Amino acid sequence: MQPAENFADLLPISMLRAGELGEVQTVLGTADLVRHLAEIGLRAGTRLEMIRPGTTCILRIDGSKLCVRGDELLQVMVMPLPAARHSA
């Protein structure tokens, strides 16, 4: 994982649109919240895809879908990634 060059490049995960990819750079919040999010797979270095944004969103992490409440997502900062190209 490469550290973010500039925090200005980071977005709250809730800013990703459907189909966009991101890599978690940092998780902010209380120790309990950070531990909880790490337990469900949201930790620094995790690559993910936003499936459905919203108050309760759906993420794809390592081939699994994860449903997360919006208030927890505001604490997760991601580096947007370029979309993977699919060959026809």
PyMOL Python script that loads the backbone (N, CA, C, O; Angstrom):
from pymol import cmd

cmd.read_pdbstr("""\
ATOM      1  N   MET A   1       0.840  -1.176   0.000  1.00  0.00           N
ATOM      2  CA  MET A   1       0.000   0.000   0.000  1.00  0.00           C
ATOM      3  C   MET A   1       0.879   1.230   0.000  1.00  0.00           C
ATOM      4  O   MET A   1       1.788   1.342   0.822  1.00  0.00           O
ATOM      5  N   GLN A   2       0.624   2.148  -0.901  1.00  0.00           N
ATOM      6  CA  GLN A   2       1.340   3.412  -0.964  1.00  0.00           C
ATOM      7  C   GLN A   2       0.604   4.429  -0.100  1.00  0.00           C
ATOM      8  O   GLN A   2      -0.615   4.552  -0.212  1.00  0.00           O
ATOM      9  N   PRO A   3       1.317   5.166   0.763  1.00  0.00           N
ATOM     10  CA  PRO A   3       0.624   6.200   1.538  1.00  0.00           C
ATOM     11  C   PRO A   3       0.130   7.295   0.619  1.00  0.00           C
ATOM     12  O   PRO A   3       0.731   7.569  -0.421  1.00  0.00           O
ATOM     13  N   ALA A   4      -0.947   7.907   1.001  1.00  0.00           N
ATOM     14  CA  ALA A   4      -1.501   8.995   0.190  1.00  0.00           C
ATOM     15  C   ALA A   4      -0.510  10.146   0.156  1.00  0.00           C
ATOM     16  O   ALA A   4       0.019  10.551   1.191  1.00  0.00           O
ATOM     17  N   GLU A   5      -0.259  10.673  -1.040  1.00  0.00           N
ATOM     18  CA  GLU A   5       0.652  11.794  -1.205  1.00  0.00           C
ATOM     19  C   GLU A   5       0.103  13.027  -0.482  1.00  0.00           C
ATOM     20  O   GLU A   5       0.856  13.812   0.093  1.00  0.00           O
ATOM     21  N   ASN A   6      -1.211  13.180  -0.523  1.00  0.00           N
ATOM     22  CA  ASN A   6      -1.825  14.379  -0.011  1.00  0.00           C
ATOM     23  C   ASN A   6      -3.218  14.003   0.486  1.00  0.00           C
ATOM     24  O   ASN A   6      -3.974  13.332  -0.217  1.00  0.00           O
ATOM     25  N   PHE A   7      -3.550  14.434   1.686  1.00  0.00           N
ATOM     26  CA  PHE A   7      -4.876  14.101   2.202  1.00  0.00           C
ATOM     27  C   PHE A   7      -5.977  14.698   1.337  1.00  0.00           C
ATOM     28  O   PHE A   7      -7.120  14.246   1.402  1.00  0.00           O
ATOM     29  N   ALA A   8      -5.654  15.708   0.525  1.00  0.00           N
ATOM     30  CA  ALA A   8      -6.658  16.298  -0.368  1.00  0.00           C
ATOM     31  C   ALA A   8      -7.104  15.292  -1.426  1.00  0.00           C
ATOM     32  O   ALA A   8      -8.179  15.446  -2.007  1.00  0.00           O
ATOM     33  N   ASP A   9      -6.287  14.257  -1.686  1.00  0.00           N
ATOM     34  CA  ASP A   9      -6.638  13.233  -2.662  1.00  0.00           C
ATOM     35  C   ASP A   9      -7.630  12.221  -2.098  1.00  0.00           C
ATOM     36  O   ASP A   9      -8.207  11.435  -2.849  1.00  0.00           O
ATOM     37  N   LEU A  10      -7.829  12.235  -0.793  1.00  0.00           N
ATOM     38  CA  LEU A  10      -8.704  11.257  -0.142  1.00  0.00           C
ATOM     39  C   LEU A  10     -10.147  11.754  -0.106  1.00  0.00           C
ATOM     40  O   LEU A  10     -10.417  12.953  -0.030  1.00  0.00           O
ATOM     41  N   LEU A  11     -11.058  10.790  -0.165  1.00  0.00           N
ATOM     42  CA  LEU A  11     -12.487  11.071  -0.076  1.00  0.00           C
ATOM     43  C   LEU A  11     -13.104  10.206   1.008  1.00  0.00           C
ATOM     44  O   LEU A  11     -12.626   9.101   1.261  1.00  0.00           O
ATOM     45  N   PRO A  12     -14.163  10.691   1.654  1.00  0.00           N
ATOM     46  CA  PRO A  12     -14.937   9.773   2.490  1.00  0.00           C
ATOM     47  C   PRO A  12     -15.521   8.704   1.563  1.00  0.00           C
ATOM     48  O   PRO A  12     -15.946   9.020   0.452  1.00  0.00           O
ATOM     49  N   ILE A  13     -15.545   7.480   1.995  1.00  0.00           N
ATOM     50  CA  ILE A  13     -16.032   6.385   1.158  1.00  0.00           C
ATOM     51  C   ILE A  13     -17.455   6.661   0.667  1.00  0.00           C
ATOM     52  O   ILE A  13     -17.850   6.186  -0.398  1.00  0.00           O
ATOM     53  N   SER A  14     -18.213   7.420   1.435  1.00  0.00           N
ATOM     54  CA  SER A  14     -19.592   7.724   1.045  1.00  0.00           C
ATOM     55  C   SER A  14     -19.669   8.579  -0.221  1.00  0.00           C
ATOM     56  O   SER A  14     -20.746   8.716  -0.801  1.00  0.00           O
ATOM     57  N   MET A  15     -18.552   9.153  -0.657  1.00  0.00           N
ATOM     58  CA  MET A  15     -18.525   9.968  -1.878  1.00  0.00           C
ATOM     59  C   MET A  15     -18.347   9.126  -3.142  1.00  0.00           C
ATOM     60  O   MET A  15     -18.518   9.637  -4.249  1.00  0.00           O
ATOM     61  N   LEU A  16     -18.007   7.844  -2.991  1.00  0.00           N
ATOM     62  CA  LEU A  16     -17.878   6.982  -4.170  1.00  0.00           C
ATOM     63  C   LEU A  16     -19.259   6.732  -4.763  1.00  0.00           C
ATOM     64  O   LEU A  16     -20.240   6.585  -4.035  1.00  0.00           O
ATOM     65  N   ARG A  17     -19.325   6.686  -6.087  1.00  0.00           N
ATOM     66  CA  ARG A  17     -20.582   6.384  -6.777  1.00  0.00           C
ATOM     67  C   ARG A  17     -20.613   4.901  -7.126  1.00  0.00           C
ATOM     68  O   ARG A  17     -19.590   4.221  -7.058  1.00  0.00           O
ATOM     69  N   ALA A  18     -21.771   4.410  -7.493  1.00  0.00           N
ATOM     70  CA  ALA A  18     -21.930   2.997  -7.859  1.00  0.00           C
ATOM     71  C   ALA A  18     -20.923   2.638  -8.945  1.00  0.00           C
ATOM     72  O   ALA A  18     -20.800   3.345  -9.945  1.00  0.00           O
ATOM     73  N   GLY A  19     -20.209   1.544  -8.743  1.00  0.00           N
ATOM     74  CA  GLY A  19     -19.237   1.063  -9.712  1.00  0.00           C
ATOM     75  C   GLY A  19     -17.835   1.607  -9.513  1.00  0.00           C
ATOM     76  O   GLY A  19     -16.889   1.089 -10.107  1.00  0.00           O
ATOM     77  N   GLU A  20     -17.674   2.637  -8.694  1.00  0.00           N
ATOM     78  CA  GLU A  20     -16.341   3.199  -8.472  1.00  0.00           C
ATOM     79  C   GLU A  20     -15.544   2.339  -7.498  1.00  0.00           C
ATOM     80  O   GLU A  20     -16.092   1.701  -6.599  1.00  0.00           O
ATOM     81  N   LEU A  21     -14.221   2.345  -7.713  1.00  0.00           N
ATOM     82  CA  LEU A  21     -13.294   1.571  -6.897  1.00  0.00           C
ATOM     83  C   LEU A  21     -12.516   2.507  -5.988  1.00  0.00           C
ATOM     84  O   LEU A  21     -12.317   3.678  -6.311  1.00  0.00           O
ATOM     85  N   GLY A  22     -12.079   1.987  -4.855  1.00  0.00           N
ATOM     86  CA  GLY A  22     -11.255   2.767  -3.939  1.00  0.00           C
ATOM     87  C   GLY A  22     -10.397   1.861  -3.087  1.00  0.00           C
ATOM     88  O   GLY A  22     -10.662   0.667  -2.949  1.00  0.00           O
ATOM     89  N   GLU A  23      -9.364   2.456  -2.519  1.00  0.00           N
ATOM     90  CA  GLU A  23      -8.511   1.750  -1.565  1.00  0.00           C
ATOM     91  C   GLU A  23      -8.549   2.513  -0.254  1.00  0.00           C
ATOM     92  O   GLU A  23      -8.289   3.716  -0.222  1.00  0.00           O
ATOM     93  N   VAL A  24      -8.872   1.815   0.827  1.00  0.00           N
ATOM     94  CA  VAL A  24      -8.954   2.448   2.137  1.00  0.00           C
ATOM     95  C   VAL A  24      -7.556   2.909   2.531  1.00  0.00           C
ATOM     96  O   VAL A  24      -6.600   2.134   2.493  1.00  0.00           O
ATOM     97  N   GLN A  25      -7.450   4.182   2.910  1.00  0.00           N
ATOM     98  CA  GLN A  25      -6.176   4.751   3.353  1.00  0.00           C
ATOM     99  C   GLN A  25      -6.136   4.900   4.862  1.00  0.00           C
ATOM    100  O   GLN A  25      -5.111   4.634   5.491  1.00  0.00           O
ATOM    101  N   THR A  26      -7.245   5.323   5.441  1.00  0.00           N
ATOM    102  CA  THR A  26      -7.285   5.509   6.885  1.00  0.00           C
ATOM    103  C   THR A  26      -8.721   5.363   7.381  1.00  0.00           C
ATOM    104  O   THR A  26      -9.678   5.626   6.653  1.00  0.00           O
ATOM    105  N   VAL A  27      -8.845   4.946   8.618  1.00  0.00           N
ATOM    106  CA  VAL A  27     -10.149   4.831   9.274  1.00  0.00           C
ATOM    107  C   VAL A  27     -10.064   5.678  10.543  1.00  0.00           C
ATOM    108  O   VAL A  27      -9.200   5.456  11.391  1.00  0.00           O
ATOM    109  N   LEU A  28     -10.952   6.633  10.663  1.00  0.00           N
ATOM    110  CA  LEU A  28     -10.956   7.569  11.782  1.00  0.00           C
ATOM    111  C   LEU A  28     -12.084   7.222  12.736  1.00  0.00           C
ATOM    112  O   LEU A  28     -13.083   6.622  12.340  1.00  0.00           O
ATOM    113  N   GLY A  29     -11.920   7.599  13.984  1.00  0.00           N
ATOM    114  CA  GLY A  29     -12.987   7.399  14.947  1.00  0.00           C
ATOM    115  C   GLY A  29     -12.476   6.824  16.250  1.00  0.00           C
ATOM    116  O   GLY A  29     -11.271   6.739  16.485  1.00  0.00           O
ATOM    117  N   THR A  30     -13.404   6.437  17.080  1.00  0.00           N
ATOM    118  CA  THR A  30     -13.042   5.849  18.370  1.00  0.00           C
ATOM    119  C   THR A  30     -12.378   4.494  18.153  1.00  0.00           C
ATOM    120  O   THR A  30     -12.537   3.877  17.100  1.00  0.00           O
ATOM    121  N   ALA A  31     -11.646   4.046  19.141  1.00  0.00           N
ATOM    122  CA  ALA A  31     -10.975   2.746  19.043  1.00  0.00           C
ATOM    123  C   ALA A  31     -11.983   1.633  18.770  1.00  0.00           C
ATOM    124  O   ALA A  31     -11.700   0.720  17.995  1.00  0.00           O
ATOM    125  N   ASP A  32     -13.155   1.701  19.399  1.00  0.00           N
ATOM    126  CA  ASP A  32     -14.173   0.673  19.184  1.00  0.00           C
ATOM    127  C   ASP A  32     -14.693   0.677  17.750  1.00  0.00           C
ATOM    128  O   ASP A  32     -14.884  -0.386  17.158  1.00  0.00           O
ATOM    129  N   LEU A  33     -14.924   1.868  17.185  1.00  0.00           N
ATOM    130  CA  LEU A  33     -15.413   1.951  15.817  1.00  0.00           C
ATOM    131  C   LEU A  33     -14.347   1.461  14.836  1.00  0.00           C
ATOM    132  O   LEU A  33     -14.657   0.700  13.920  1.00  0.00           O
ATOM    133  N   VAL A  34     -13.107   1.883  15.016  1.00  0.00           N
ATOM    134  CA  VAL A  34     -12.020   1.450  14.131  1.00  0.00           C
ATOM    135  C   VAL A  34     -11.863  -0.062  14.196  1.00  0.00           C
ATOM    136  O   VAL A  34     -11.682  -0.708  13.164  1.00  0.00           O
ATOM    137  N   ARG A  35     -11.928  -0.632  15.387  1.00  0.00           N
ATOM    138  CA  ARG A  35     -11.817  -2.088  15.550  1.00  0.00           C
ATOM    139  C   ARG A  35     -12.995  -2.795  14.872  1.00  0.00           C
ATOM    140  O   ARG A  35     -12.800  -3.803  14.192  1.00  0.00           O
ATOM    141  N   HIS A  36     -14.199  -2.281  15.049  1.00  0.00           N
ATOM    142  CA  HIS A  36     -15.388  -2.884  14.428  1.00  0.00           C
ATOM    143  C   HIS A  36     -15.263  -2.871  12.903  1.00  0.00           C
ATOM    144  O   HIS A  36     -15.511  -3.886  12.253  1.00  0.00           O
ATOM    145  N   LEU A  37     -14.880  -1.725  12.330  1.00  0.00           N
ATOM    146  CA  LEU A  37     -14.749  -1.649  10.885  1.00  0.00           C
ATOM    147  C   LEU A  37     -13.646  -2.566  10.372  1.00  0.00           C
ATOM    148  O   LEU A  37     -13.786  -3.156   9.300  1.00  0.00           O
ATOM    149  N   ALA A  38     -12.550  -2.696  11.119  1.00  0.00           N
ATOM    150  CA  ALA A  38     -11.473  -3.623  10.730  1.00  0.00           C
ATOM    151  C   ALA A  38     -11.977  -5.061  10.744  1.00  0.00           C
ATOM    152  O   ALA A  38     -11.627  -5.849   9.865  1.00  0.00           O
ATOM    153  N   GLU A  39     -12.792  -5.407  11.730  1.00  0.00           N
ATOM    154  CA  GLU A  39     -13.326  -6.763  11.825  1.00  0.00           C
ATOM    155  C   GLU A  39     -14.201  -7.126  10.629  1.00  0.00           C
ATOM    156  O   GLU A  39     -14.263  -8.290  10.235  1.00  0.00           O
ATOM    157  N   ILE A  40     -14.879  -6.133  10.050  1.00  0.00           N
ATOM    158  CA  ILE A  40     -15.740  -6.433   8.896  1.00  0.00           C
ATOM    159  C   ILE A  40     -15.022  -6.197   7.574  1.00  0.00           C
ATOM    160  O   ILE A  40     -15.623  -6.325   6.507  1.00  0.00           O
ATOM    161  N   GLY A  41     -13.732  -5.853   7.641  1.00  0.00           N
ATOM    162  CA  GLY A  41     -12.928  -5.763   6.429  1.00  0.00           C
ATOM    163  C   GLY A  41     -12.550  -4.372   5.977  1.00  0.00           C
ATOM    164  O   GLY A  41     -11.838  -4.232   4.983  1.00  0.00           O
ATOM    165  N   LEU A  42     -12.995  -3.343   6.663  1.00  0.00           N
ATOM    166  CA  LEU A  42     -12.660  -1.969   6.272  1.00  0.00           C
ATOM    167  C   LEU A  42     -11.464  -1.495   7.076  1.00  0.00           C
ATOM    168  O   LEU A  42     -11.606  -0.955   8.173  1.00  0.00           O
ATOM    169  N   ARG A  43     -10.270  -1.710   6.507  1.00  0.00           N
ATOM    170  CA  ARG A  43      -9.022  -1.308   7.151  1.00  0.00           C
ATOM    171  C   ARG A  43      -8.079  -0.784   6.084  1.00  0.00           C
ATOM    172  O   ARG A  43      -8.303  -1.014   4.895  1.00  0.00           O
ATOM    173  N   ALA A  44      -7.049  -0.097   6.480  1.00  0.00           N
ATOM    174  CA  ALA A  44      -6.076   0.472   5.541  1.00  0.00           C
ATOM    175  C   ALA A  44      -5.556  -0.615   4.603  1.00  0.00           C
ATOM    176  O   ALA A  44      -5.191  -1.708   5.037  1.00  0.00           O
ATOM    177  N   GLY A  45      -5.531  -0.295   3.320  1.00  0.00           N
ATOM    178  CA  GLY A  45      -5.045  -1.229   2.306  1.00  0.00           C
ATOM    179  C   GLY A  45      -6.124  -2.038   1.622  1.00  0.00           C
ATOM    180  O   GLY A  45      -5.859  -2.665   0.597  1.00  0.00           O
ATOM    181  N   THR A  46      -7.341  -2.043   2.161  1.00  0.00           N
ATOM    182  CA  THR A  46      -8.440  -2.797   1.569  1.00  0.00           C
ATOM    183  C   THR A  46      -8.909  -2.125   0.283  1.00  0.00           C
ATOM    184  O   THR A  46      -9.189  -0.926   0.267  1.00  0.00           O
ATOM    185  N   ARG A  47      -8.994  -2.905  -0.799  1.00  0.00           N
ATOM    186  CA  ARG A  47      -9.556  -2.404  -2.061  1.00  0.00           C
ATOM    187  C   ARG A  47     -11.012  -2.826  -2.125  1.00  0.00           C
ATOM    188  O   ARG A  47     -11.367  -3.944  -1.753  1.00  0.00           O
ATOM    189  N   LEU A  48     -11.848  -1.918  -2.599  1.00  0.00           N
ATOM    190  CA  LEU A  48     -13.279  -2.187  -2.591  1.00  0.00           C
ATOM    191  C   LEU A  48     -13.945  -1.555  -3.789  1.00  0.00           C
ATOM    192  O   LEU A  48     -13.361  -0.726  -4.487  1.00  0.00           O
ATOM    193  N   GLU A  49     -15.190  -1.967  -4.016  1.00  0.00           N
ATOM    194  CA  GLU A  49     -16.036  -1.387  -5.045  1.00  0.00           C
ATOM    195  C   GLU A  49     -17.345  -0.969  -4.402  1.00  0.00           C
ATOM    196  O   GLU A  49     -17.938  -1.726  -3.633  1.00  0.00           O
ATOM    197  N   MET A  50     -17.793   0.238  -4.719  1.00  0.00           N
ATOM    198  CA  MET A  50     -19.099   0.691  -4.241  1.00  0.00           C
ATOM    199  C   MET A  50     -20.157   0.072  -5.150  1.00  0.00           C
ATOM    200  O   MET A  50     -20.181   0.349  -6.349  1.00  0.00           O
ATOM    201  N   ILE A  51     -21.016  -0.749  -4.597  1.00  0.00           N
ATOM    202  CA  ILE A  51     -22.091  -1.370  -5.360  1.00  0.00           C
ATOM    203  C   ILE A  51     -23.322  -0.467  -5.344  1.00  0.00           C
ATOM    204  O   ILE A  51     -23.889  -0.156  -6.391  1.00  0.00           O
ATOM    205  N   ARG A  52     -23.727  -0.049  -4.145  1.00  0.00           N
ATOM    206  CA  ARG A  52     -24.886   0.838  -4.020  1.00  0.00           C
ATOM    207  C   ARG A  52     -24.606   1.860  -2.927  1.00  0.00           C
ATOM    208  O   ARG A  52     -24.539   1.509  -1.749  1.00  0.00           O
ATOM    209  N   PRO A  53     -24.443   3.127  -3.314  1.00  0.00           N
ATOM    210  CA  PRO A  53     -24.230   4.166  -2.303  1.00  0.00           C
ATOM    211  C   PRO A  53     -25.538   4.491  -1.593  1.00  0.00           C
ATOM    212  O   PRO A  53     -26.617   4.125  -2.060  1.00  0.00           O
ATOM    213  N   GLY A  54     -25.434   5.166  -0.486  1.00  0.00           N
ATOM    214  CA  GLY A  54     -26.628   5.604   0.233  1.00  0.00           C
ATOM    215  C   GLY A  54     -26.423   5.521   1.728  1.00  0.00           C
ATOM    216  O   GLY A  54     -25.328   5.233   2.211  1.00  0.00           O
ATOM    217  N   THR A  55     -27.501   5.779   2.454  1.00  0.00           N
ATOM    218  CA  THR A  55     -27.436   5.760   3.911  1.00  0.00           C
ATOM    219  C   THR A  55     -26.998   4.394   4.417  1.00  0.00           C
ATOM    220  O   THR A  55     -26.184   4.300   5.335  1.00  0.00           O
ATOM    221  N   THR A  56     -27.520   3.367   3.838  1.00  0.00           N
ATOM    222  CA  THR A  56     -27.013   2.017   4.055  1.00  0.00           C
ATOM    223  C   THR A  56     -26.509   1.571   2.694  1.00  0.00           C
ATOM    224  O   THR A  56     -27.294   1.337   1.775  1.00  0.00           O
ATOM    225  N   CYS A  57     -25.193   1.454   2.572  1.00  0.00           N
ATOM    226  CA  CYS A  57     -24.622   1.161   1.255  1.00  0.00           C
ATOM    227  C   CYS A  57     -24.185  -0.298   1.176  1.00  0.00           C
ATOM    228  O   CYS A  57     -24.121  -1.006   2.181  1.00  0.00           O
ATOM    229  N   ILE A  58     -23.889  -0.723  -0.042  1.00  0.00           N
ATOM    230  CA  ILE A  58     -23.383  -2.073  -0.277  1.00  0.00           C
ATOM    231  C   ILE A  58     -22.029  -1.942  -0.958  1.00  0.00           C
ATOM    232  O   ILE A  58     -21.889  -1.257  -1.970  1.00  0.00           O
ATOM    233  N   LEU A  59     -21.030  -2.615  -0.380  1.00  0.00           N
ATOM    234  CA  LEU A  59     -19.667  -2.624  -0.893  1.00  0.00           C
ATOM    235  C   LEU A  59     -19.298  -4.038  -1.313  1.00  0.00           C
ATOM    236  O   LEU A  59     -19.830  -5.013  -0.782  1.00  0.00           O
ATOM    237  N   ARG A  60     -18.379  -4.143  -2.274  1.00  0.00           N
ATOM    238  CA  ARG A  60     -17.799  -5.443  -2.606  1.00  0.00           C
ATOM    239  C   ARG A  60     -16.340  -5.409  -2.150  1.00  0.00           C
ATOM    240  O   ARG A  60     -15.558  -4.554  -2.567  1.00  0.00           O
ATOM    241  N   ILE A  61     -15.996  -6.364  -1.279  1.00  0.00           N
ATOM    242  CA  ILE A  61     -14.638  -6.491  -0.761  1.00  0.00           C
ATOM    243  C   ILE A  61     -14.221  -7.943  -0.932  1.00  0.00           C
ATOM    244  O   ILE A  61     -14.866  -8.847  -0.400  1.00  0.00           O
ATOM    245  N   ASP A  62     -13.147  -8.166  -1.669  1.00  0.00           N
ATOM    246  CA  ASP A  62     -12.632  -9.522  -1.899  1.00  0.00           C
ATOM    247  C   ASP A  62     -13.717 -10.492  -2.360  1.00  0.00           C
ATOM    248  O   ASP A  62     -13.767 -11.631  -1.896  1.00  0.00           O
ATOM    249  N   GLY A  63     -14.574 -10.052  -3.260  1.00  0.00           N
ATOM    250  CA  GLY A  63     -15.601 -10.918  -3.820  1.00  0.00           C
ATOM    251  C   GLY A  63     -16.841 -11.082  -2.966  1.00  0.00           C
ATOM    252  O   GLY A  63     -17.796 -11.736  -3.384  1.00  0.00           O
ATOM    253  N   SER A  64     -16.844 -10.497  -1.769  1.00  0.00           N
ATOM    254  CA  SER A  64     -18.012 -10.577  -0.889  1.00  0.00           C
ATOM    255  C   SER A  64     -18.708  -9.234  -0.839  1.00  0.00           C
ATOM    256  O   SER A  64     -18.072  -8.189  -0.973  1.00  0.00           O
ATOM    257  N   LYS A  65     -20.025  -9.265  -0.646  1.00  0.00           N
ATOM    258  CA  LYS A  65     -20.783  -8.029  -0.501  1.00  0.00           C
ATOM    259  C   LYS A  65     -20.968  -7.733   0.980  1.00  0.00           C
ATOM    260  O   LYS A  65     -21.188  -8.631   1.794  1.00  0.00           O
ATOM    261  N   LEU A  66     -20.871  -6.442   1.307  1.00  0.00           N
ATOM    262  CA  LEU A  66     -20.960  -5.993   2.682  1.00  0.00           C
ATOM    263  C   LEU A  66     -21.912  -4.805   2.740  1.00  0.00           C
ATOM    264  O   LEU A  66     -21.793  -3.875   1.942  1.00  0.00           O
ATOM    265  N   CYS A  67     -22.835  -4.828   3.659  1.00  0.00           N
ATOM    266  CA  CYS A  67     -23.789  -3.748   3.850  1.00  0.00           C
ATOM    267  C   CYS A  67     -23.354  -2.959   5.095  1.00  0.00           C
ATOM    268  O   CYS A  67     -23.183  -3.531   6.172  1.00  0.00           O
ATOM    269  N   VAL A  68     -23.178  -1.634   4.933  1.00  0.00           N
ATOM    270  CA  VAL A  68     -22.674  -0.802   6.017  1.00  0.00           C
ATOM    271  C   VAL A  68     -23.528   0.445   6.158  1.00  0.00           C
ATOM    272  O   VAL A  68     -23.938   1.039   5.161  1.00  0.00           O
ATOM    273  N   ARG A  69     -23.797   0.844   7.403  1.00  0.00           N
ATOM    274  CA  ARG A  69     -24.556   2.073   7.667  1.00  0.00           C
ATOM    275  C   ARG A  69     -23.732   3.294   7.291  1.00  0.00           C
ATOM    276  O   ARG A  69     -22.508   3.289   7.419  1.00  0.00           O
ATOM    277  N   GLY A  70     -24.396   4.323   6.834  1.00  0.00           N
ATOM    278  CA  GLY A  70     -23.749   5.549   6.399  1.00  0.00           C
ATOM    279  C   GLY A  70     -22.928   6.242   7.465  1.00  0.00           C
ATOM    280  O   GLY A  70     -21.870   6.791   7.156  1.00  0.00           O
ATOM    281  N   ASP A  71     -23.382   6.237   8.719  1.00  0.00           N
ATOM    282  CA  ASP A  71     -22.639   6.946   9.761  1.00  0.00           C
ATOM    283  C   ASP A  71     -21.270   6.310   9.998  1.00  0.00           C
ATOM    284  O   ASP A  71     -20.329   7.007  10.375  1.00  0.00           O
ATOM    285  N   GLU A  72     -21.143   5.012   9.785  1.00  0.00           N
ATOM    286  CA  GLU A  72     -19.847   4.352   9.912  1.00  0.00           C
ATOM    287  C   GLU A  72     -18.946   4.703   8.732  1.00  0.00           C
ATOM    288  O   GLU A  72     -17.729   4.799   8.887  1.00  0.00           O
ATOM    289  N   LEU A  73     -19.537   4.893   7.557  1.00  0.00           N
ATOM    290  CA  LEU A  73     -18.754   5.158   6.353  1.00  0.00           C
ATOM    291  C   LEU A  73     -18.077   6.517   6.375  1.00  0.00           C
ATOM    292  O   LEU A  73     -17.033   6.687   5.745  1.00  0.00           O
ATOM    293  N   LEU A  74     -18.633   7.479   7.074  1.00  0.00           N
ATOM    294  CA  LEU A  74     -18.036   8.801   7.103  1.00  0.00           C
ATOM    295  C   LEU A  74     -16.649   8.773   7.722  1.00  0.00           C
ATOM    296  O   LEU A  74     -15.869   9.710   7.550  1.00  0.00           O
ATOM    297  N   GLN A  75     -16.339   7.708   8.438  1.00  0.00           N
ATOM    298  CA  GLN A  75     -15.050   7.591   9.118  1.00  0.00           C
ATOM    299  C   GLN A  75     -13.983   6.924   8.245  1.00  0.00           C
ATOM    300  O   GLN A  75     -12.817   6.875   8.635  1.00  0.00           O
ATOM    301  N   VAL A  76     -14.367   6.410   7.068  1.00  0.00           N
ATOM    302  CA  VAL A  76     -13.459   5.659   6.207  1.00  0.00           C
ATOM    303  C   VAL A  76     -13.034   6.553   5.041  1.00  0.00           C
ATOM    304  O   VAL A  76     -13.871   6.995   4.254  1.00  0.00           O
ATOM    305  N   MET A  77     -11.734   6.814   4.936  1.00  0.00           N
ATOM    306  CA  MET A  77     -11.199   7.668   3.880  1.00  0.00           C
ATOM    307  C   MET A  77     -10.521   6.787   2.831  1.00  0.00           C
ATOM    308  O   MET A  77      -9.707   5.925   3.165  1.00  0.00           O
ATOM    309  N   VAL A  78     -10.862   7.009   1.564  1.00  0.00           N
ATOM    310  CA  VAL A  78     -10.342   6.174   0.483  1.00  0.00           C
ATOM    311  C   VAL A  78      -9.629   7.017  -0.573  1.00  0.00           C
ATOM    312  O   VAL A  78      -9.884   8.210  -0.733  1.00  0.00           O
ATOM    313  N   MET A  79      -8.731   6.349  -1.281  1.00  0.00           N
ATOM    314  CA  MET A  79      -8.100   6.904  -2.472  1.00  0.00           C
ATOM    315  C   MET A  79      -8.854   6.310  -3.647  1.00  0.00           C
ATOM    316  O   MET A  79      -8.829   5.093  -3.828  1.00  0.00           O
ATOM    317  N   PRO A  80      -9.530   7.131  -4.459  1.00  0.00           N
ATOM    318  CA  PRO A  80     -10.231   6.586  -5.629  1.00  0.00           C
ATOM    319  C   PRO A  80      -9.230   5.896  -6.554  1.00  0.00           C
ATOM    320  O   PRO A  80      -8.101   6.360  -6.712  1.00  0.00           O
ATOM    321  N   LEU A  81      -9.647   4.789  -7.161  1.00  0.00           N
ATOM    322  CA  LEU A  81      -8.808   4.029  -8.081  1.00  0.00           C
ATOM    323  C   LEU A  81      -9.414   4.077  -9.476  1.00  0.00           C
ATOM    324  O   LEU A  81     -10.629   4.202  -9.626  1.00  0.00           O
ATOM    325  N   PRO A  82      -8.569   3.978 -10.492  1.00  0.00           N
ATOM    326  CA  PRO A  82      -9.113   3.914 -11.851  1.00  0.00           C
ATOM    327  C   PRO A  82      -9.907   2.627 -12.026  1.00  0.00           C
ATOM    328  O   PRO A  82      -9.592   1.603 -11.420  1.00  0.00           O
ATOM    329  N   ALA A  83     -10.926   2.690 -12.852  1.00  0.00           N
ATOM    330  CA  ALA A  83     -11.749   1.501 -13.110  1.00  0.00           C
ATOM    331  C   ALA A  83     -10.923   0.454 -13.817  1.00  0.00           C
ATOM    332  O   ALA A  83     -10.103   0.773 -14.678  1.00  0.00           O
ATOM    333  N   ALA A  84     -11.139  -0.796 -13.453  1.00  0.00           N
ATOM    334  CA  ALA A  84     -10.458  -1.907 -14.139  1.00  0.00           C
ATOM    335  C   ALA A  84     -11.045  -2.050 -15.524  1.00  0.00           C
ATOM    336  O   ALA A  84     -12.257  -1.939 -15.706  1.00  0.00           O
ATOM    337  N   ARG A  85     -10.209  -2.292 -16.477  1.00  0.00           N
ATOM    338  CA  ARG A  85     -10.689  -2.499 -17.853  1.00  0.00           C
ATOM    339  C   ARG A  85     -11.041  -3.959 -18.036  1.00  0.00           C
ATOM    340  O   ARG A  85     -10.272  -4.850 -17.676  1.00  0.00           O
ATOM    341  N   HIS A  86     -12.214  -4.192 -18.603  1.00  0.00           N
ATOM    342  CA  HIS A  86     -12.673  -5.546 -18.874  1.00  0.00           C
ATOM    343  C   HIS A  86     -12.453  -5.854 -20.352  1.00  0.00           C
ATOM    344  O   HIS A  86     -12.810  -5.055 -21.218  1.00  0.00           O
ATOM    345  N   SER A  87     -11.874  -6.999 -20.632  1.00  0.00           N
ATOM    346  CA  SER A  87     -11.704  -7.369 -22.037  1.00  0.00           C
ATOM    347  C   SER A  87     -12.953  -8.061 -22.548  1.00  0.00           C
ATOM    348  O   SER A  87     -13.580  -8.830 -21.819  1.00  0.00           O
ATOM    349  N   ALA A  88     -13.318  -7.798 -23.788  1.00  0.00           N
ATOM    350  CA  ALA A  88     -14.550  -8.362 -24.357  1.00  0.00           C
ATOM    351  C   ALA A  88     -14.332  -9.764 -24.844  1.00  0.00           C
ATOM    352  O   ALA A  88     -15.261 -10.392 -25.352  1.00  0.00           O
TER     353      ALA A  88
END
""", "prot")
cmd.dss("prot")
cmd.show_as("cartoon", "prot")
cmd.util.cbc("prot")
cmd.orient("prot")
